[in-house]
Amino acid sequence: MTATSLPRVGERSGAAPLRDNHYALLQIVLFWAGAILLPLGLVVIVLGWYGAANTPYQYDQLSYLVSGGLLGLGLTFVGGFLYFGAWLARIAADGRESSKRLADTLLVLADVTSRAAAVDDRGVDVGAIPVTTRDGQTMHRRDCALITHRDDLVPVGEQNLHLSVCRVCKPAAA
């Protein structure tokens, strides 16, 4: 990750992308198994039909029906289900990727809104304004952790230059 890039949720990189990505490996295995079994089942059905059509004996036709027709039908259905499973795995991977993208966008949006909330309409950093409590003797930044719970904060004016500076937030003089 370079210094200028934005943070990414669950970012991965490397030479072997399928090493720890079991979902992508599952999708590839399902895809290729379905892609092989589905046409293989159709070929077996055609071979069974051809064998049954070209024999004059009924007992031979029954064996072609069982070996060619039912086996081919089973291979076709299994291949179709595996292919469908690969499609579902792809949809799940796309959903995971869009969730990551949404999380990245929300991180960027949260960063932008937090920066915008810290600046008022005139472009002044509100968190950096020195404040004190009504009867306090210490000057703090508005976003200082020691005074965030207080409701009686007032901005430090030029007449309050005798205040001590907070050692936690170290505000600049107004």
N, C-alpha and C positions, 0 to 999 in steps of 0.2 A: 504494500500500500504506500503510495507516494505521499509526500507532505501536503500536496494540494488536493488530494482526493477526499471525498466525503466518506464518512463511516458507512460500512455495509453490515447488515445483520447476517450472520452465518456465512461470511465470505470464505471461499475456498479457492485455492490455486495449487498448481503442482503439475508434475509430469504424468501422474497416473490418476485421471479424474474419476475412474470407477473403483478405485481401491477401497474407499470407505463409503461410497455412495451405493448402498444396497438397493435403493429404489430404482436407480437408473439401470443397474445390472439386472434386476428382476424384469424391468420393461424390455430390455434387449433379449433376454432369454425367452420370455413369453412371445415376443414378436417373431423371433426366428423359429421357435418350435411351432407356432401357429402357421407361419409362412411355409414350413416344410410339410406339416401333417395335412393341412387342408387340401392342397393340390394332389398330394400322395393318395389321399382317400378318394378323390375324384378319379384318379388314374386306376386305382384298384376296382372301383365300381365299373368303369368302362371295360377293364379286362375281364371282370366277372360276367358282364353282359355279353361280351364277345365270345367267351368260352361257352356260355349257356346257349347262345344263338347258333353256334356252329357245331353242336353235338346232337345227334339224333336220339340219344338215350336219355330217358327222364331221370334216372338215378345219377347221371353225370351233371344234369342241369341243377339238381338240388345241391350238389357239392359246390358248383360255381356260384349258386345263389348265396350259400352260407359263407364261403370263403371270400368271394368277390363283393357281393352286395352288402352283407351285414358288416363285414370287417371294414369295407370301404366307407360305409355310412358312419360307422363308429369313428374311424380316423377323421372323416370330414367334420363331424360334430366336435370332436375333441380339438381339432385344429382351429375350428371357428371359435370355440370358447377361449382357447389360449390367445388367439388374435384379439378377441374382445377384451380379455384381461390385459393385454399389452396396451390397448387403447385406454382402458380405465387407469392403468398405471401412468400413462402419459398425461391424462387429465389431472391426476393427483399431483404429478410433478409440476405441471403448469400452475395449479392452484398454490402449491408451496412457493413457487417462484414469484407469483403475483403477491402473495402475502409478504415475502421478503421485500419486494419493491415498495409495497404499501408501508411497511415498517420503516424503510429508508426514507421515504417521503415524509412520514410523520416525524421522524427524527429531525429532518431538515426544517420542517414547518415549526416544530417546537423550538428549535434554535432561533429561527427568524423571529417568532413571536416573543420569545423571552428577551431578545435584544431590543425589539421594538417597544416592549413594555417598560424597559429600563430608560427609555428616552422620551421626554415629553414633546409637545408640539413645537417648541422652539429649538429642538435638537440638543437639549441639555440632558446629561446623564443624571437621572433622578436618584439613582443609588449613590452617586458621589456627592450629593449635597450634604454639607455638614449640618447636623442637627444635635439638639440636646433635649433632655426632658425639661419640664417647666421649672423645676428647682434644682436641676442637675449641675454638676461641676465639671463634667467630662464631655468633650465634643466627639461625636461618632459620625460615621457615614450612615446614610439612611438604610442601607442594606446590611448593617452590622448585626451579627448573630446575637449579640448581647441585648439589643433593644428591639428586635423584630416583634415581640409580643406587646410592646408598649403602645398606648393610644395617645399619650400626652406629649408628643414630640413637636418641637418648634424649630424652625430654621435658625441657624446661628447668625446673628447680625454683627455689625461692626462694633457694637458696644460690648460684645461678649468675648473680647480677645483674651481675657484672663483665664479662660477655660483650659484645662489640661486635655491632652490628646489621648484618645483611646489607643491602648497598646495592641489591641486585636485587629482593628480595621485601619488604623493610621490614616485618618482623613486629612486632606489638604486644607489649608486655611481658606476661608471664603474670600 
